[in-house]
Amino acid sequence: MKTLFFDTEVEPETGRICDLGAVRSDAAEFHSPSLSKFSEFAKGCDFICGHNALDHDLKYVSSNLRAVGVDPASCIDTLHLSALLFPKKPYHRLVKDEKLLSDELNNPRNDAIKARDLFYDEVAAWRKLPSEIAHIYHGLLSATREFGAFFRWLKASGEGVRFCSRAGAADCSGV
């Protein structure tokens, strides 16, 4: 199962993509303003993941991803997961420490790496949930745009089977 973690930098006034960055679960990295090269880099990925990707990044790249066989519905958004799994945090943006050291513009490759790291922190937080809470979250959220891909990722990674046995669920077909 291959996952692509990505970020876009877009000119707000025109919607023009200025830069794209990505890392895959196989450790390959991408950084370029070329949407066609980004799409080729994403080809073959089962899931895509980014921070605020559903409401921002996807609108700029979804048609190109679809053209190379990557389903935009496979998008996991770490922003939504962060609010669910870290509810005591006062905000849920990516921490960008490099801005303390540099005046450079946003670096989407670095943000993709941060989204990847946050995602794996979220998976670890999911694993620590009491099974009853995990089962409730799954029942309420697995069919939503914001969380459905996360539950499909869990199932594809083998986590779904473990979740079902922990929760004692009779029907785990949707996990």
Backbone as CSV, one residue per row, in Angstrom:
resi,resn,N_x,N_y,N_z,CA_x,CA_y,CA_z,C_x,C_y,C_z
1,MET,0.852,-1.173,0.000,0.000,0.000,0.000,0.895,1.234,0.000
2,LYS,0.724,2.082,-1.004,1.557,3.267,-1.139,0.723,4.518,-0.832
3,THR,1.289,5.388,0.012,0.622,6.631,0.390,1.476,7.809,-0.031
4,LEU,0.828,8.819,-0.586,1.489,10.056,-0.990,1.080,11.158,-0.017
5,PHE,2.053,11.822,0.566,1.818,12.975,1.435,2.222,14.200,0.620
6,PHE,1.340,15.199,0.548,1.617,16.295,-0.379,1.135,17.647,0.147
7,ASP,1.636,18.689,-0.497,1.211,20.058,-0.200,1.361,20.880,-1.470
8,THR,0.501,21.873,-1.598,0.583,22.804,-2.728,0.787,24.215,-2.194
9,GLU,1.464,25.016,-2.950,1.532,26.455,-2.690,0.890,27.122,-3.891
10,VAL,-0.140,27.909,-3.612,-0.962,28.485,-4.665,-1.024,30.003,-4.485
11,GLU,-0.952,30.710,-5.598,-1.106,32.168,-5.571,-2.581,32.477,-5.305
12,PRO,-2.914,33.097,-4.175,-4.319,33.277,-3.788,-5.162,34.064,-4.795
13,GLU,-4.571,35.066,-5.407,-5.345,35.919,-6.317,-5.726,35.217,-7.608
14,THR,-4.833,34.360,-8.101,-5.061,33.744,-9.416,-5.375,32.243,-9.355
15,GLY,-5.041,31.595,-8.243,-5.222,30.155,-8.164,-4.132,29.380,-8.889
16,ARG,-3.085,30.080,-9.325,-1.973,29.438,-10.032,-1.102,28.682,-9.032
17,ILE,-0.774,27.437,-9.367,0.119,26.644,-8.524,1.534,27.182,-8.670
18,CYS,2.116,27.586,-7.545,3.480,28.110,-7.541,4.507,27.017,-7.265
19,ASP,4.104,26.027,-6.454,5.049,25.002,-6.050,4.282,23.798,-5.508
20,LEU,4.863,22.625,-5.662,4.285,21.377,-5.166,5.380,20.586,-4.454
21,GLY,4.992,19.936,-3.386,5.934,19.091,-2.673,5.240,17.823,-2.228
22,ALA,5.988,16.724,-2.203,5.398,15.453,-1.797,6.480,14.497,-1.325
23,VAL,6.050,13.572,-0.485,6.864,12.422,-0.100,5.932,11.217,-0.136
24,ARG,6.489,10.091,-0.524,5.687,8.869,-0.538,6.110,7.978,0.625
25,SER,5.262,7.022,0.912,5.559,6.080,1.992,6.771,5.208,1.675
26,ASP,7.222,5.192,0.427,8.449,4.462,0.070,9.685,5.362,0.178
27,ALA,9.520,6.557,0.780,10.583,7.528,1.064,11.009,8.374,-0.140
28,ALA,10.416,8.177,-1.305,10.732,9.027,-2.459,10.186,10.431,-2.201
29,GLU,10.902,11.445,-2.690,10.513,12.838,-2.480,10.363,13.562,-3.806
30,PHE,9.517,14.594,-3.777,9.239,15.390,-4.968,9.137,16.855,-4.549
31,HIS,9.719,17.755,-5.375,9.588,19.195,-5.152,9.761,19.903,-6.491
32,SER,8.659,20.455,-7.005,8.685,21.097,-8.312,7.381,21.867,-8.508
33,PRO,7.378,22.879,-9.335,6.112,23.547,-9.660,5.309,22.841,-10.756
34,SER,5.841,21.741,-11.297,5.209,21.063,-12.422,4.085,20.131,-11.960
35,LEU,2.861,20.464,-12.344,1.707,19.636,-11.998,1.760,18.290,-12.713
36,SER,2.232,18.265,-13.951,2.310,16.985,-14.672,3.350,16.058,-14.044
37,LYS,4.483,16.594,-13.599,5.494,15.768,-12.935,4.978,15.292,-11.574
38,PHE,4.241,16.147,-10.878,3.631,15.756,-9.604,2.663,14.591,-9.821
39,SER,1.850,14.692,-10.848,0.879,13.635,-11.137,1.570,12.320,-11.430
40,GLU,2.653,12.366,-12.197,3.417,11.147,-12.476,4.023,10.573,-11.194
41,PHE,4.481,11.456,-10.310,5.044,11.016,-9.031,3.968,10.334,-8.179
42,ALA,2.739,10.805,-8.265,1.624,10.264,-7.483,1.074,8.969,-8.061
43,LYS,1.337,8.727,-9.326,0.783,7.547,-10.011,1.092,6.271,-9.224
44,GLY,0.071,5.453,-9.055,0.242,4.196,-8.348,0.004,4.272,-6.851
45,CYS,-0.255,5.465,-6.340,-0.508,5.601,-4.903,-1.949,5.197,-4.584
46,ASP,-2.106,4.483,-3.493,-3.422,4.026,-3.060,-4.153,5.088,-2.239
47,PHE,-3.374,5.897,-1.509,-3.931,6.960,-0.677,-3.095,8.211,-0.852
48,ILE,-3.744,9.353,-0.694,-3.056,10.636,-0.684,-3.410,11.316,0.632
49,CYS,-2.501,12.127,1.148,-2.706,12.701,2.467,-2.058,14.073,2.532
50,GLY,-2.752,15.022,3.137,-2.205,16.351,3.329,-2.937,17.062,4.446
51,HIS,-2.394,18.194,4.835,-2.988,18.997,5.902,-3.871,20.068,5.263
52,ASN,-5.145,20.002,5.531,-6.172,20.838,4.905,-6.284,20.535,3.409
53,ALA,-5.990,19.309,3.054,-5.995,18.900,1.648,-7.401,18.872,1.057
54,LEU,-8.389,18.458,1.831,-9.748,18.350,1.286,-10.319,19.703,0.884
55,ASP,-10.087,20.708,1.688,-10.681,22.012,1.407,-9.759,22.954,0.652
56,HIS,-8.498,22.573,0.477,-7.584,23.464,-0.244,-6.877,22.750,-1.400
57,ASP,-5.939,21.889,-1.083,-5.027,21.333,-2.089,-5.718,20.549,-3.198
58,LEU,-6.714,19.749,-2.834,-7.349,18.883,-3.839,-7.985,19.648,-4.988
59,LYS,-8.510,20.828,-4.714,-9.173,21.544,-5.811,-8.201,21.936,-6.919
60,TYR,-6.910,21.945,-6.630,-5.909,22.318,-7.637,-5.293,21.103,-8.338
61,VAL,-5.380,19.912,-7.733,-4.678,18.760,-8.292,-5.579,17.560,-8.597
62,SER,-6.837,17.588,-8.183,-7.671,16.378,-8.278,-7.862,15.882,-9.710
63,SER,-8.078,16.764,-10.670,-8.298,16.277,-12.038,-7.036,15.625,-12.598
64,ASN,-5.869,16.168,-12.265,-4.617,15.564,-12.718,-4.368,14.222,-12.031
65,LEU,-4.705,14.130,-10.750,-4.545,12.855,-10.045,-5.466,11.800,-10.648
66,ARG,-6.703,12.185,-10.888,-7.675,11.268,-11.478,-7.166,10.758,-12.839
67,ALA,-6.530,11.625,-13.605,-6.034,11.265,-14.932,-4.950,10.182,-14.887
68,VAL,-4.234,10.079,-13.759,-3.196,9.039,-13.642,-3.661,7.884,-12.750
69,GLY,-4.972,7.838,-12.472,-5.533,6.700,-11.751,-5.537,6.806,-10.242
70,VAL,-5.287,8.003,-9.709,-5.328,8.201,-8.257,-6.672,8.837,-7.915
71,ASP,-7.440,8.161,-7.082,-8.779,8.610,-6.732,-8.725,9.707,-5.666
72,PRO,-9.200,10.911,-5.956,-9.220,11.972,-4.943,-10.027,11.597,-3.691
73,ALA,-10.937,10.641,-3.806,-11.703,10.187,-2.634,-10.827,9.394,-1.665
74,SER,-9.600,9.084,-2.072,-8.665,8.383,-1.187,-7.856,9.361,-0.348
75,CYS,-8.292,10.622,-0.287,-7.540,11.665,0.417,-7.828,11.661,1.920
76,ILE,-6.771,11.563,2.685,-6.822,11.653,4.142,-6.373,13.057,4.508
77,ASP,-7.160,13.733,5.334,-6.850,15.112,5.734,-6.407,15.138,7.192
78,THR,-5.142,15.454,7.426,-4.621,15.464,8.793,-5.222,16.580,9.641
79,LEU,-5.749,17.630,9.013,-6.380,18.703,9.785,-7.594,18.178,10.543
80,HIS,-8.459,17.442,9.864,-9.653,16.890,10.506,-9.289,15.840,11.553
81,LEU,-8.319,14.985,11.236,-7.891,13.971,12.193,-7.281,14.598,13.434
82,SER,-6.542,15.681,13.251,-5.919,16.359,14.382,-6.968,16.869,15.361
83,ALA,-8.022,17.474,14.841,-9.086,17.974,15.716,-9.775,16.827,16.461
84,LEU,-9.918,15.673,15.807,-10.570,14.520,16.423,-9.676,13.844,17.459
85,LEU,-8.411,13.629,17.105,-7.534,12.815,17.942,-6.698,13.613,18.942
86,PHE,-6.592,14.922,18.737,-5.873,15.787,19.678,-6.778,16.959,20.065
87,PRO,-7.921,16.681,20.675,-8.906,17.737,20.929,-8.453,18.806,21.920
88,LYS,-7.431,18.548,22.712,-6.993,19.529,23.706,-5.998,20.540,23.146
89,LYS,-5.558,20.328,21.905,-4.649,21.295,21.283,-5.434,22.558,20.946
90,PRO,-4.852,23.715,21.188,-5.588,24.957,20.913,-5.728,25.293,19.436
91,TYR,-4.886,24.714,18.589,-4.970,24.942,17.145,-4.461,23.695,16.453
92,HIS,-4.751,23.593,15.188,-4.407,22.365,14.470,-3.673,22.653,13.167
93,ARG,-2.843,23.663,13.155,-2.053,23.940,11.953,-0.720,23.203,12.050
94,LEU,-0.058,23.073,10.914,1.270,22.465,10.920,2.247,23.433,11.574
95,VAL,3.127,22.921,12.419,4.153,23.753,13.038,5.284,23.887,12.035
96,LYS,5.660,25.118,11.765,6.666,25.373,10.737,7.863,26.069,11.371
97,ASP,8.711,25.281,12.064,9.847,25.858,12.783,10.860,26.517,11.857
98,GLU,10.965,26.034,10.613,11.990,26.596,9.737,11.760,28.074,9.464
99,LYS,10.525,28.563,9.662,10.259,29.980,9.438,10.942,30.832,10.494
100,LEU,11.282,30.236,11.633,12.010,30.969,12.655,13.442,31.226,12.204
101,LEU,13.936,30.375,11.329,15.322,30.458,10.896,15.493,31.069,9.508
102,SER,14.407,31.222,8.779,14.526,31.634,7.381,13.354,32.515,6.979
103,ASP,13.594,33.379,6.040,12.528,34.214,5.506,11.972,33.666,4.205
104,GLU,12.364,32.435,3.839,11.906,31.875,2.577,10.406,31.619,2.602
105,LEU,9.823,31.538,1.414,8.402,31.232,1.287,8.132,29.823,1.787
106,ASN,6.859,29.491,1.933,6.494,28.139,2.342,7.165,27.113,1.440
107,ASN,7.598,26.037,2.029,8.236,24.969,1.290,7.293,23.768,1.327
108,PRO,6.623,23.459,0.217,5.639,22.383,0.238,6.229,20.995,0.494
109,ARG,7.482,20.763,0.123,8.102,19.468,0.438,8.232,19.319,1.948
110,ASN,8.698,20.374,2.625,8.799,20.321,4.085,7.420,20.153,4.729
111,ASP,6.428,20.839,4.181,5.070,20.709,4.725,4.505,19.308,4.490
112,ALA,4.860,18.678,3.376,4.437,17.300,3.117,5.062,16.356,4.140
113,ILE,6.323,16.589,4.471,6.994,15.778,5.496,6.321,15.978,6.851
114,LYS,5.978,17.220,7.171,5.289,17.504,8.435,3.903,16.847,8.462
115,ALA,3.210,16.861,7.338,1.903,16.195,7.258,2.067,14.691,7.455
116,ARG,3.111,14.106,6.860,3.381,12.683,7.045,3.635,12.360,8.522
117,ASP,4.479,13.156,9.152,4.796,12.910,10.559,3.564,13.073,11.440
118,LEU,2.764,14.091,11.151,1.527,14.291,11.899,0.584,13.114,11.687
119,PHE,0.471,12.637,10.452,-0.399,11.504,10.168,-0.011,10.288,11.012
120,TYR,1.278,9.969,11.048,1.696,8.805,11.825,1.503,9.032,13.332
121,ASP,1.602,10.281,13.794,1.245,10.593,15.186,-0.246,10.350,15.412
122,GLU,-1.057,10.697,14.420,-2.503,10.483,14.524,-2.838,8.986,14.540
123,VAL,-2.142,8.208,13.726,-2.351,6.752,13.738,-1.980,6.201,15.116
124,ALA,-0.885,6.680,15.690,-0.480,6.234,17.030,-1.536,6.624,18.070
125,ALA,-2.092,7.816,17.948,-3.146,8.254,18.874,-4.395,7.388,18.705
126,TRP,-4.714,7.026,17.457,-5.853,6.138,17.198,-5.655,4.806,17.919
127,ARG,-4.456,4.270,17.833,-4.166,2.971,18.449,-4.331,3.005,19.966
128,LYS,-4.171,4.181,20.563,-4.283,4.316,22.019,-5.719,4.547,22.491
129,LEU,-6.622,4.802,21.555,-8.015,5.032,21.958,-8.609,3.782,22.607
130,PRO,-9.455,3.973,23.618,-10.202,2.821,24.126,-11.059,2.240,23.000
131,SER,-11.181,0.931,22.947,-11.873,0.285,21.834,-13.306,0.779,21.680
132,GLU,-13.974,1.084,22.778,-15.359,1.566,22.689,-15.421,2.905,21.948
133,ILE,-14.467,3.789,22.244,-14.421,5.101,21.578,-14.077,4.925,20.104
134,ALA,-13.103,4.076,19.813,-12.726,3.815,18.415,-13.925,3.274,17.644
135,HIS,-14.661,2.389,18.249,-15.832,1.813,17.588,-16.899,2.890,17.334
136,ILE,-17.119,3.777,18.293,-18.085,4.871,18.121,-17.632,5.800,16.996
137,TYR,-16.350,6.197,17.011,-15.829,7.065,15.950,-16.022,6.419,14.582
138,HIS,-15.694,5.134,14.497,-15.848,4.446,13.221,-17.303,4.466,12.771
139,GLY,-18.200,4.149,13.680,-19.621,4.109,13.331,-20.159,5.453,12.881
140,LEU,-19.697,6.508,13.509,-20.189,7.849,13.181,-19.506,8.480,11.974
141,LEU,-18.235,8.153,11.750,-17.431,8.935,10.801,-16.939,8.196,9.560
142,SER,-17.038,6.884,9.531,-16.402,6.144,8.435,-16.995,6.435,7.057
143,ALA,-18.219,6.913,6.993,-18.827,7.208,5.690,-18.718,8.685,5.307
144,THR,-18.007,9.476,6.102,-17.913,10.910,5.809,-16.729,11.215,4.892
145,ARG,-16.822,12.318,4.193,-15.745,12.794,3.313,-14.472,13.055,4.127
146,GLU,-14.627,13.582,5.331,-13.485,13.999,6.142,-12.717,12.833,6.759
147,PHE,-13.375,11.701,6.993,-12.726,10.611,7.719,-12.757,9.258,7.003
148,GLY,-13.561,9.115,5.965,-13.712,7.822,5.298,-12.408,7.232,4.809
149,ALA,-11.566,8.033,4.183,-10.297,7.519,3.652,-9.380,7.046,4.777
150,PHE,-9.437,7.713,5.919,-8.629,7.275,7.065,-9.025,5.868,7.492
151,PHE,-10.309,5.587,7.579,-10.753,4.254,7.972,-10.428,3.213,6.898
152,ARG,-10.491,3.603,5.631,-10.086,2.677,4.566,-8.579,2.406,4.632
153,TRP,-7.788,3.434,4.982,-6.343,3.256,5.145,-6.074,2.285,6.294
154,LEU,-6.777,2.458,7.410,-6.608,1.552,8.547,-6.888,0.106,8.135
155,LYS,-7.959,-0.078,7.387,-8.312,-1.433,6.944,-7.229,-1.992,6.026
156,ALA,-6.768,-1.193,5.061,-5.751,-1.645,4.112,-4.422,-1.939,4.804
157,SER,-4.137,-1.229,5.890,-2.872,-1.433,6.601,-2.930,-2.614,7.564
158,GLY,-4.113,-3.220,7.703,-4.263,-4.315,8.641,-4.747,-3.862,10.003
159,GLU,-4.764,-2.552,10.211,-5.211,-1.994,11.488,-6.700,-2.237,11.700
160,GLY,-7.463,-2.265,10.618,-8.906,-2.452,10.750,-9.265,-3.785,11.366
161,VAL,-8.539,-4.834,10.995,-8.808,-6.156,11.543,-8.541,-6.144,13.046
162,ARG,-7.430,-5.529,13.449,-7.110,-5.431,14.870,-8.164,-4.617,15.597
163,PHE,-8.642,-3.558,14.959,-9.678,-2.719,15.558,-10.943,-3.521,15.801
164,CYS,-11.341,-4.319,14.830,-12.576,-5.092,14.979,-12.466,-6.074,16.132
165,SER,-11.339,-6.749,16.251,-11.218,-7.719,17.323,-11.159,-7.029,18.676
166,ARG,-10.550,-5.850,18.739,-10.513,-5.101,20.000,-11.897,-4.641,20.388
167,ALA,-12.645,-4.143,19.406,-13.952,-3.561,19.700,-15.028,-4.617,19.898
168,GLY,-14.733,-5.835,19.499,-15.730,-6.889,19.634,-16.898,-6.694,18.678
169,ALA,-16.644,-6.023,17.571,-17.714,-5.730,16.625,-18.113,-6.995,15.876
170,ALA,-19.412,-7.179,15.738,-19.913,-8.352,15.019,-19.702,-8.223,13.518
171,ASP,-19.889,-7.015,12.999,-19.751,-6.803,11.564,-18.646,-5.782,11.313
172,CYS,-17.525,-6.224,10.798,-16.387,-5.340,10.558,-16.182,-5.076,9.082
173,SER,-17.157,-5.352,8.263,-16.989,-5.238,6.821,-16.676,-3.820,6.384
174,GLY,-17.147,-2.819,7.117,-16.919,-1.441,6.705,-15.684,-0.827,7.289
175,VAL,-14.916,-1.560,8.091,-13.760,-0.980,8.747,-12.578,-0.955,7.825
